[in-house]
Amino acid sequence: MKTAIVLGTSRQDGNTKNLVSLYQKHVTADVFNLSDLLISPYDYEHHNKNDAFLPLVKALLSYDHIIFASPVYWYSMSTQMKMFFDRLSDILTIEKSLGRKLRGKSCSVLATGIDKSPPECFEQPFELSAKYLGMLYKKMLYCSCDEQFIIEEHNIKLLNYIGTNET
Ligand SMILES: Cc1cc2nc3c(=O)[nH]c(=O)nc-3n(C[C@H](O)[C@H](O)[C@H](O)COP(=O)(O)O)c2cc1C
């Protein structure tokens, strides 16, 4: 299974990036860091259609499984990730053929936050968007982190997540 990770965080060497790097120690996966790409907010008039969003989607279409990696910021996905999700509207309107190609792919979520468990409302947008796009939503791994990401605290949970997501 070819896996891509879409990473959206405001801290380039923070907890979510560390979780993604740990995942890559166990599973081969390519990372697309939204902070490296110029993707502008959704525009009803699509003046931004030549930015980095459509090339990113085209690249993602060559993968079977897409992981969305985001910290919890104010009970929600990061701004970078939300902008990416808003732009998915482009592939339901001006580039419908791309949108159709997402159908049947699977996706899941890697998340970090400071609270012991994520708020219920955090996972729903991923799950519901996947359903809307015809993607198979697998599951989320949430790692509660303090200031630092301590590998030993998360590795067993990560291996379980990989085991269940691979099936
Ligand atoms: C703007 C902001 C909002 C946050 N809101 C939450 C929150 O609602 N719930 C939570 O558990 N942690 C919250 N946190 C803590 C982060 O989710 C946590 O530190 C996370 O691991 C940071 O990941 P990062 O290093 O990739 O940014 C917030 C942090 C920031 C900077």
The ligand as an ORCA input file, in Angstrom:
! r2SCAN-3c Opt
* xyz 0 1
  C      -2.939     27.778     18.921
  C      -2.924     26.511     19.752
  C      -4.115     25.954     20.156
  C      -4.129     24.762     20.857
  N      -5.321     24.201     21.209
  C      -5.341     22.985     21.801
  C      -6.581     22.319     22.065
  O      -7.671     22.830     21.797
  N      -6.532     21.092     22.634
  C      -5.346     20.481     22.960
  O      -5.360     19.360     23.467
  N      -4.157     21.091     22.716
  C      -4.125     22.317     22.136
  N      -2.934     22.913     21.858
  C      -1.680     22.186     22.143
  C      -1.164     21.482     20.876
  O      -2.193     20.758     20.233
  C      -0.053     20.491     21.185
  O       1.001     21.145     21.850
  C       0.425     19.833     19.921
  O       1.147     18.673     20.227
  C       1.293     20.792     19.125
  O       1.693     20.181     17.934
  P       2.755     20.929     17.005
  O       4.066     20.897     17.716
  O       2.764     20.149     15.727
  O       2.224     22.318     16.825
  C      -2.888     24.124     21.188
  C      -1.690     24.721     20.802
  C      -1.701     25.896     20.102
  C      -0.379     26.515     19.683
*
